[in-house]
Amino acid sequence: MKWQRWTEDRINFLKNNYTNSSWEFLIENLNIEKSAILHKASEFGLTREYDYSNEEIEFIKNNFKKMPYKEIAEILNTTEAAIGTKINKLGLSKTEIWSEEELKLLKEVYPNYTNKYLKIKYFPNRTPETIMSMANKMGIHKSLEKETKYYNKETMIGQLLELSKILERTPLGEELFENGLPSSATYKRYFGSYFNACKLAGLPTNSNLFGKSIHCKSLNDDLCLSKSEKIITDFFILNNISYKKDQKYNIYMKDIRCKNKTVDWIINNNIFVEYFGLSDKPIYNKRMEEKRTICRDYNIVLIGLERKDLNKLHIIFKDFIN
């Protein structure tokens, strides 16, 4: 397809049709390549809605009531906001009428807990936003004493146990605040460490986000989330390889992608080492690639280890052994 000059008629056609028309329709009528259309649209700040196939629309209709928007978005490779917009445009609604029992319970518990925790504990079929909306309609407000009530040790342990039942495992520290509980830092402030809180709650300290592993300590008393982590950490110790364990990415680079990402080890003060023990799991693999991308962008050397590497650490780190 030869390049065609952007006439006034073509520009007007683009402005009127870019948002909702298919690519086939745009290319056929403009007789211009897709890349050129994208470039021109960006000049005018034009944006497109996600192009949904009939199968994708049917999938949304069949699942929007029983699946979180985020999960639907991941399956369809789009954003949570885009899914919400499409559901609204399709005239779909997952809102259910509040029962008298729910309204009575909301009045009792709303003042004392975060909306995220209320969803987990009392209203699993409601979103935090709909909980807040209904409370506003009823004139219910958060208690001024909420912070004192919420950060009661007994309550914190109870909430931790409730979340562990929902997840069917011991929660990770980073999952606490996401699910309406006090942050891991708050648990540390009240119990000395989140690890101590789990022990006090009688929870097995051997779960991580993707499966079971054993919490243990290295020769230097570093907390390791698995036997494999302990093997690697002890290897560094026994071979006099200087290291720092469980360092936050955002300490070393200011990038929104870092979020709460933690590097397993930093050796020789500048080389990142990650143990990718569950690379066969798609979600975990995505996180692995995010870390690799960040390190590439900042010219950081990243050594990624897998289970098969545990028997050849001397070969992999031969240049670092003192």
C-alpha positions as CSV (number, residue, x, y, z in Angstrom):
1,M,0.0,0.0,0.0
2,K,1.5,3.3,-1.1
3,W,1.6,6.2,1.3
4,Q,-1.2,8.7,0.7
5,R,-1.2,12.4,1.6
6,W,-3.4,13.3,4.6
7,T,-6.0,15.5,3.0
8,E,-8.6,17.4,5.1
9,D,-11.2,14.9,4.1
10,R,-9.1,12.0,5.3
11,I,-8.4,13.7,8.6
12,N,-12.1,14.4,9.2
13,F,-12.9,10.8,8.4
14,L,-10.3,9.7,10.8
15,K,-11.6,11.9,13.6
16,N,-15.2,10.7,13.0
17,N,-14.4,7.0,12.8
18,Y,-11.2,6.2,14.6
19,T,-12.7,5.4,18.0
20,N,-15.3,2.8,17.2
21,S,-14.5,1.5,13.7
22,S,-12.6,-1.7,12.9
23,W,-9.1,-1.6,11.5
24,E,-10.3,-3.2,8.3
25,F,-12.9,-0.4,7.8
26,L,-10.3,2.3,8.5
27,I,-7.6,0.9,6.2
28,E,-10.0,0.2,3.4
29,N,-11.5,3.7,3.4
30,L,-8.4,5.7,4.1
31,N,-6.2,3.5,1.9
32,I,-3.3,4.1,4.3
33,E,-1.2,1.7,6.3
34,K,-2.1,1.0,9.9
35,S,1.1,2.4,11.3
36,A,0.5,5.7,9.5
37,I,-3.1,5.8,10.8
38,L,-1.8,5.2,14.4
39,H,0.8,8.0,14.0
40,K,-1.7,10.5,12.7
41,A,-4.3,9.6,15.4
42,S,-1.7,10.2,18.1
43,E,-1.1,13.7,16.7
44,F,-4.8,14.5,17.4
45,G,-4.9,12.6,20.7
46,L,-7.4,10.1,19.3
47,T,-7.9,6.8,21.2
48,R,-9.6,3.6,20.3
49,E,-11.8,1.3,22.2
50,Y,-10.6,-2.3,22.6
51,D,-11.7,-4.4,19.6
52,Y,-13.7,-7.3,21.0
53,S,-14.5,-10.3,19.0
54,N,-17.9,-11.9,19.3
55,E,-16.3,-14.7,21.3
56,E,-14.8,-12.3,23.7
57,I,-18.1,-10.4,24.2
58,E,-19.8,-13.7,24.8
59,F,-17.1,-14.6,27.4
60,I,-17.6,-11.3,29.2
61,K,-21.4,-11.8,29.3
62,N,-21.0,-15.3,30.7
63,N,-18.4,-14.4,33.3
64,F,-18.8,-10.8,34.5
65,K,-20.9,-11.8,37.5
66,K,-18.6,-14.5,38.7
67,M,-15.1,-13.3,37.8
68,P,-13.3,-10.2,39.0
69,Y,-12.8,-7.6,36.2
70,K,-9.1,-7.9,36.7
71,E,-9.1,-11.6,35.9
72,I,-11.2,-11.1,32.8
73,A,-8.8,-8.4,31.6
74,E,-5.8,-10.7,32.1
75,I,-7.5,-13.5,30.1
76,L,-8.5,-11.1,27.3
77,N,-5.2,-9.3,27.4
78,T,-6.6,-5.8,28.1
79,T,-7.1,-3.5,31.1
80,E,-9.5,-3.8,34.0
81,A,-10.8,-0.3,33.2
82,A,-11.5,-1.4,29.6
83,I,-13.5,-4.4,30.8
84,G,-15.5,-2.1,33.1
85,T,-16.2,0.3,30.3
86,K,-17.3,-2.5,27.9
87,I,-19.6,-4.1,30.5
88,N,-21.3,-0.7,31.0
89,K,-21.7,-0.2,27.3
90,L,-23.2,-3.7,26.9
91,G,-25.7,-2.7,29.5
92,L,-24.7,-5.4,31.8
93,S,-25.0,-5.0,35.6
94,K,-23.8,-7.2,38.5
95,T,-25.5,-5.1,41.1
96,E,-27.7,-7.0,43.4
97,I,-30.3,-5.5,45.8
98,W,-29.1,-5.3,49.4
99,S,-31.1,-7.5,51.7
100,E,-32.4,-6.2,55.0
101,E,-29.9,-8.5,56.8
102,E,-27.0,-7.1,54.8
103,L,-28.1,-3.5,55.6
104,K,-28.4,-4.2,59.3
105,L,-24.9,-5.9,59.3
106,L,-23.4,-3.0,57.3
107,K,-24.7,-0.5,59.9
108,E,-23.0,-2.6,62.7
109,V,-19.6,-3.3,61.1
110,Y,-19.0,-0.4,58.6
111,P,-17.6,2.1,61.2
112,N,-14.9,-0.3,62.4
113,Y,-13.2,-1.8,59.4
114,T,-11.7,-0.9,56.0
115,N,-13.9,-1.5,53.0
116,K,-11.5,-4.1,51.7
117,Y,-11.7,-6.1,54.9
118,L,-15.5,-5.8,55.0
119,K,-15.6,-7.4,51.6
120,I,-13.4,-10.3,52.7
121,K,-15.1,-10.9,56.1
122,Y,-18.7,-9.9,55.7
123,F,-19.7,-9.0,52.1
124,P,-17.8,-11.3,49.7
125,N,-20.2,-10.6,46.8
126,R,-19.8,-6.8,47.1
127,T,-17.0,-4.6,45.9
128,P,-15.3,-2.1,48.3
129,E,-16.8,0.7,46.1
130,T,-20.4,-0.6,46.4
131,I,-20.0,-1.1,50.2
132,M,-18.8,2.6,50.5
133,S,-21.6,3.8,48.2
134,M,-24.3,2.0,50.2
135,A,-22.9,3.3,53.5
136,N,-23.0,6.8,52.2
137,K,-26.6,6.4,51.1
138,M,-27.4,5.2,54.7
139,G,-25.5,8.0,56.3
140,I,-23.0,5.6,57.9
141,H,-19.5,6.9,58.6
142,K,-16.2,5.4,59.8
143,S,-15.7,5.7,63.5
144,L,-13.2,8.3,64.8
145,E,-11.9,5.5,67.0
146,K,-11.5,3.2,64.0
147,E,-7.7,3.2,64.1
148,T,-7.6,2.2,67.7
149,K,-10.2,-0.5,67.3
150,Y,-8.7,-1.8,64.0
151,Y,-5.2,-2.1,65.4
152,N,-6.1,-4.2,68.3
153,K,-3.8,-7.2,68.6
154,E,-6.5,-9.8,69.0
155,T,-8.4,-8.4,66.1
156,M,-5.3,-8.4,63.9
157,I,-4.6,-12.0,64.6
158,G,-8.3,-12.8,63.9
159,Q,-8.1,-11.0,60.6
160,L,-4.9,-12.8,59.7
161,L,-6.6,-16.2,60.4
162,E,-9.7,-15.2,58.3
163,L,-7.5,-14.2,55.3
164,S,-5.5,-17.5,55.6
165,K,-8.7,-19.5,55.4
166,I,-9.7,-17.6,52.3
167,L,-6.3,-18.0,50.6
168,E,-6.0,-21.6,52.0
169,R,-2.4,-20.8,53.1
170,T,-0.4,-18.4,55.1
171,P,-0.6,-14.9,53.5
172,L,2.4,-13.2,52.2
173,G,3.2,-9.9,53.9
174,E,2.6,-7.9,50.7
175,E,-0.9,-9.4,50.4
176,L,-2.1,-8.1,53.8
177,F,-2.9,-4.5,52.9
178,E,-4.2,-5.5,49.5
179,N,-6.9,-7.5,51.3
180,G,-7.9,-4.9,53.8
181,L,-5.6,-5.9,56.7
182,P,-3.0,-3.7,58.4
183,S,0.3,-3.8,56.4
184,S,3.2,-6.1,57.2
185,A,5.0,-3.1,58.7
186,T,2.1,-2.6,61.1
187,Y,2.3,-6.3,62.2
188,K,6.0,-5.8,62.7
189,R,5.3,-2.8,64.9
190,Y,2.8,-4.7,67.1
191,F,4.4,-8.2,67.1
192,G,8.1,-7.6,66.4
193,S,7.7,-9.1,62.9
194,Y,5.1,-10.5,60.6
195,F,6.7,-13.8,61.1
196,N,6.0,-13.6,64.8
197,A,2.4,-12.7,64.2
198,C,2.0,-15.8,62.0
199,K,3.5,-18.0,64.7
200,L,1.2,-16.5,67.4
201,A,-1.8,-17.1,65.1
202,G,-0.7,-20.8,64.8
203,L,-0.2,-20.4,61.1
204,P,2.4,-22.6,59.3
205,T,5.2,-20.3,58.2
206,N,5.8,-22.2,55.1
207,S,3.6,-20.8,52.4
208,N,4.4,-18.4,49.6
209,L,2.3,-17.0,46.8
210,F,2.7,-19.9,44.4
211,G,3.0,-23.0,46.6
212,K,4.4,-24.6,49.6
213,S,8.0,-24.0,50.7
214,I,9.8,-24.3,54.0
215,H,10.8,-21.1,55.9
216,C,14.3,-21.7,57.3
217,K,17.4,-19.8,58.2
218,S,20.8,-19.6,56.6
219,L,24.1,-20.0,58.4
220,N,24.0,-16.2,59.0
221,D,20.4,-16.4,60.3
222,D,18.9,-14.9,57.1
223,L,15.2,-15.9,56.8
224,C,14.9,-18.1,53.6
225,L,11.5,-18.9,52.1
226,S,12.7,-22.3,50.8
227,K,15.4,-24.9,51.2
228,S,16.7,-23.8,47.8
229,E,17.1,-20.2,49.0
230,K,19.0,-21.6,52.0
231,I,21.3,-23.6,49.8
232,I,22.2,-20.6,47.7
233,T,22.6,-18.3,50.7
234,D,24.8,-20.8,52.5
235,F,26.9,-21.2,49.3
236,F,27.6,-17.4,49.3
237,I,28.5,-17.6,53.0
238,L,30.8,-20.6,52.7
239,N,32.6,-19.1,49.7
240,N,33.0,-15.6,51.1
241,I,30.8,-14.0,48.5
242,S,29.5,-10.8,50.0
243,Y,25.8,-10.4,49.7
244,K,22.7,-8.5,50.8
245,K,19.5,-10.4,51.0
246,D,15.9,-9.3,50.2
247,Q,16.6,-5.8,49.1
248,K,13.8,-3.6,47.6
249,Y,14.3,-2.8,43.9
250,N,13.1,0.8,44.5
251,I,16.2,1.4,46.7
252,Y,18.4,1.1,43.6
253,M,16.2,2.7,40.9
254,K,13.2,5.0,40.9
255,D,10.8,3.3,38.6
256,I,7.0,2.8,39.0
257,R,7.4,-0.8,37.9
258,C,9.5,-1.6,41.0
259,K,6.5,-1.3,43.3
260,N,7.2,-3.8,46.2
261,K,9.5,-6.0,44.2
262,T,12.4,-7.5,46.1
263,V,15.6,-9.0,44.8
264,D,16.7,-12.2,46.5
265,W,20.4,-11.3,46.8
266,I,22.8,-8.6,45.7
267,I,26.3,-9.8,45.5
268,N,29.5,-7.7,45.3
269,N,27.2,-4.7,45.8
270,N,26.1,-4.4,42.2
271,I,24.9,-7.8,40.8
272,F,21.4,-8.9,41.3
273,V,20.7,-12.6,41.9
274,E,17.2,-14.1,41.7
275,Y,16.0,-17.6,42.4
276,F,13.2,-18.4,39.9
277,G,12.0,-21.6,41.4
278,L,8.6,-21.7,39.8
279,S,9.2,-20.7,36.2
280,D,6.7,-23.2,34.9
281,K,3.8,-21.1,36.3
282,P,2.6,-18.4,33.9
283,I,1.9,-15.7,36.5
284,Y,5.2,-16.3,38.2
285,N,6.9,-16.3,34.8
286,K,5.4,-12.9,34.1
287,R,7.0,-11.5,37.3
288,M,10.3,-13.0,36.3
289,E,10.2,-11.2,33.0
290,E,9.2,-7.9,34.7
291,K,12.4,-8.1,36.8
292,R,14.6,-9.0,33.9
293,T,13.2,-6.1,31.9
294,I,13.8,-3.6,34.7
295,C,17.3,-4.8,35.1
296,R,18.0,-4.5,31.4
297,D,16.6,-1.0,31.3
298,Y,18.9,0.1,34.1
299,N,22.0,-1.9,32.9
300,I,22.0,-4.1,36.0
301,V,23.5,-7.5,35.7
302,L,20.9,-10.1,36.7
303,I,21.8,-13.7,37.4
304,G,18.7,-15.8,37.3
305,L,18.9,-19.2,39.0
306,E,16.5,-22.2,38.7
307,R,16.3,-25.5,40.5
308,K,18.5,-27.2,37.9
309,D,21.3,-24.7,38.8
310,L,21.6,-25.7,42.5
311,N,24.2,-28.4,41.7
312,K,26.5,-26.2,39.7
313,L,26.7,-23.0,41.8
314,H,30.5,-23.3,41.9
315,I,30.5,-23.1,38.1
316,I,28.0,-20.2,37.8
317,F,29.8,-18.1,40.5
318,K,33.4,-19.2,39.9
319,D,34.4,-15.6,39.2
320,F,33.1,-14.4,42.6
321,I,34.5,-17.0,44.9
322,N,37.2,-15.6,47.1
